[in-house]
Amino acid sequence: MSISDECVNILKELFPDVAEKCIMLPNINSSKVIKKLSAEFYPEEYKQNNGALTLVSVGRVVQLKGFDMAVEAAALLKKRKVNFKWFIIGDGGLRNELQLSAKEQGLDDCLIFAGLKSNP
């Protein structure tokens, strides 16, 4: 099972003996569900941003999702003196590396790796 046809096709190629079991299941989070969840509460850390622009990115922290570019973008925003807080919600193989890179670049006050959240 995968959320994209491309991934299903790759699985079928790699595992032809179980190809008939490979199916695509679209992302099950509908916009209605997301809107309902967003009305349940407002995360405290988003409230305490002292008027800063709040950015939120949600996903697996892996190369494929491009979170490495978030560190570069945050560095540019900070260099341009933009007042922002960018929350990265999720976990993955690059999280520790990117978090360390952000800290080394002095971004740990504005680029926050918040980990997994049940309702980001």
N, C-alpha and C positions, 0 to 999 in steps of 0.2 A: 504494500500500500504506500502511495506517495501522493503529494499534493500537486504534482505537475506531470503532464503527459511525457515530457522529455525524460524525467527521472524514471517513469514507468518503462519507457522504451529501453533505457540503459539497463535497468534491472532484467528485463526480458532477454536482452542480449547476453548479459553476464550469467544468467541462470535460466537457460532455455528449458531445463527439465521442470521448472515450476512457473513458466511464463503464463500459463492460464490462471494462476493465482495472483498475478500482479495487476492491480487496478489503481485507478486514479480516484482519489477522494478529495474534492475541493476543500479549501479552508472552511471550517465549519463556524467560524465567528462571523455572524452576519452583522450588518451595520446596526440593526435594531438591538441586538445583544450588546454591542459595544456602547451604543448610546445609553442603554439602560444601566450598564455597569458604571459608566462615567457619572451618572447622577447619584450613585450610591454614597460616594464620599470624595473629598478632595484631599489628596495626600498632604500631610503636614509639611513635608520638606518643600513642596511647591509654594506654600503660603509664605515661608520664611526666606524669600529671595530679595527682600529690600528693593522692590521695584525693578528688578532685573528681568530682562526678557527670559522667559522659560521655554526651553526646548526639551522635547522628550523623544527619544528613539527607542523602539522596542524591537527586540529580535535576538537571534543567536549571535553571540559575539565571535564571529568567525570571518575569515578572509573573504569568503563568498558574499557576505552581506555588506562589506565595505566599511566596517567600523574603524578600520585603520585610517580612513580618510576623515573620520570625525575628529581625531586628534589633530590632524593637520588643519582642518577647518577651524577648530577651537583656538589653535595657536594664532591663526590669522585674525579671528575675531578679537582676541585679547590684544594683539598687536595694534589693532585699529581702535582700541579702547571702547569696544562695545561692552555694555553692562549686561551679562547673560549668565544663566545657569543652565547647563545642558546635562540632563539625566539620561544615562544609558541604562535601560531596563533589560536585563537578560544575562545570560551566562554563556560561556563557550570557551574554546581552546585559546583564544587570543586575549581573554579578559585580563589576566594578570600582566601579560606583556604590555598591553595598551595602557593599563592603569599605571604601570611603572613609567612608561614613556610620558604619560600626561604629568605625572609627578615631577619627573626630571625636567620638563619644560615649564614648570610652575603653573600648571593648569588644574591642579587638584582642588582649587577653590571654586572653579567654574565648570569643570567637566567631572561629573560624579557618576561613578560606576556603581549603581544601586543594587545590582544582582537581580535575582528572580523576585517577582512580585505577583501575587495571585490576581490583583486587579490594579494594573499600573495606571 
